[in-house]
Amino acid sequence: MRWWDLAPVLALEQELFPEDAWSAGMFWSELAEARPGGTRHYTVAVTPDGTLVGYAGLMAVAGEGDVQTIAVDGRHQGTGLGAALLADLVREAARRGCADLLLEVRVDNARAQRLYERFGFEPVGIRRGYYQPAGIDALVMRLDLAAAAVDGAAAPEDLDEPAGHPRPDVKKDTPHG
């Protein structure tokens, strides 16, 4: 993700997460750390015509990774794009030497939970009232990256694309630190 991606990212953020959307300032703060030597990695997915249809972010600090965000345009959900974005974050966390990868997911988002489970994430706790202002609980999930490499957790190349609906490209254009 680059600064020029922020307008479409913010539009998609507002569309998908109207109650608890991140602000422009939050994304700018994240991108400030997505530089060589920084603690963040962000990626976007675009269609062949250049339309941004997904994005994902990772924080990696002191051997611990955290999925900051992952979002897929509703018209592209179910195509494997979420898996491709998540696989990029898992690979980047491993590349940065993270032992574990954590994430929070709304307790009422069963679809996302199934995706994370396919990758080997396991529930480890609940954060009460995490998603504000609605006060929705978050399920905390953890992936042991060493075990995932051994167990062969699902990766996008393992997931079939629906016929006639090719997955948009995931752009890995964030500089690596």
N, C-alpha and C positions, 0 to 999 in steps of 0.2 A: 504494500500500500504506500502510495506517495501522496503528497499534499493535494495534487490535482484530483485524487480519488475521493477526497472528503465530501464534496457536495453530493455525489450519488450515494456514498456510504451513509451520510446523514439522512438522506431521503429514505433509503431502505431501512435504516435503523428505526426511523419514526413510523414507517409502515408496519414493520414486524413487531416492534416493542413500544407501542404508543404510551403505555403507562410508565415505563421505566427506561426510556431511551437514553442513551449516552448523549451528552452535550458535545458541541463542537470543541469546547475547551478540553473535555476529557480525551477526545481523539487526538487533539494537538499534543497533549501531554504524553500520550502513548507514543505518538510518532517521534517525539523528541528523544525517546529512548530506543527507537528503531534505527540505530546507526551503528557503524562499526564500533564494537566494544560496549554497546548498549545492552539493556536487559530485555528488550522486546523484539519480536519478530511478527510482522503483519504481512498478510498475503490477500490478494483479491482474485475473484473469478470473473472472467468477461466472456461474452458471446463473441462469435466471429465479427460482428459489426461493432464491437467495442463497448457494448452495454455492460455495465457492472451489475452482476447478479448474485454476488456472494463475497464474503470476507471473513477472515479469521485472524485471531491474534493470540500470541503466546508471551508470557513473562517467564524468564529463566534467571534465577538468582541462587547462587551458592548450591548448585546441584539439585535444586527443586524447580519444577516447572508448574505453571498454572495456565490453563486455557482461559484467557481473558474474555474472549467473545468468539462466537461463530454464528453466522447468519446466511441464509439462502433465500433468495426471492421465492415467493410462494409458487410461481409458475415453473420453477426449476427444482422444487422439492420432490424427492422420490426418484431422482435421476442419477444418484450417486455423487452429486456435487458436494453434499455435506461430508460424505466419507472422504472425498478427495481433499477437501480443506482440512479435515481432522488429521488425515494421514500426513499432510505436510507439517502440521504442528507436532505430531508425534515424532516424525523424522528429525525435525529441527531440535526438539527437546533432547533427543538422543545424541544428536551431533554436538550439542552444547554440554553434554555430560550429565544431564539430569538423571537421577536415580528413579524419581517418581514424577508423575504428572497428575495434577489435581484439577478438578473443575467443579463448578456449581451448576445445577440445572433445576429449573422449576419442578416441584413435585408433581405438577399437573401436566408436564410435557413428556408423555410416555414415548412419543416418536423419537425425541432426542435421546432419551434414556436407552432405548433399544439400540440406537446407533452406537452410543458409548459402550454398551455391553458387548456389541459385536467386536469392538476393538480390545476388549479385555478389561475395561474399567469396572470396578466393583464399588458398591455403596459403602461408605465409611462413616456417615453421619448426616445430621440434619442441622441446617442453620435456620432457626425460627425467624420468620418475618423478614427474611433477607431481601426479597424483591419489594421495593417500595415504589409508590405509596400504597400498593394493594395489600402489603403485608403477607405475601405468598412465601411459604417456606422453600428453601433450596435443599435439594439432595446433594451432598458432597460425595463425589466419586473419585477413585484413585486408580491409576494404572502403574503397576510396577514395571518400569521399562526394561529391566533385565529379564524378567519373566516373560514379558510380551515378546521380546526378541526370540526367546527359546520356544515359546508356545505358538508363535506364528499368528499373532492377532491379525484380524482382517485388515487388509489394505485396499486401496481403490482398485488396484489391478485384479483383486480377487472378487470384486463386486461387478456384476453384469450391468451394463447400461441398457435401459429399455430400448427396444427396437424403434428406430425412427426418431429417437430423441437423444442425440449425442450430448454428452456432458460438455459444458463450457470449459475453456482452458483456465487452469489455475496459474496465475502469474506470480512467480517467486521473484519479485523485483525488489524486496527489501534487502539492503546491504547486510551481509553477515558480519558479525563481530567476533 
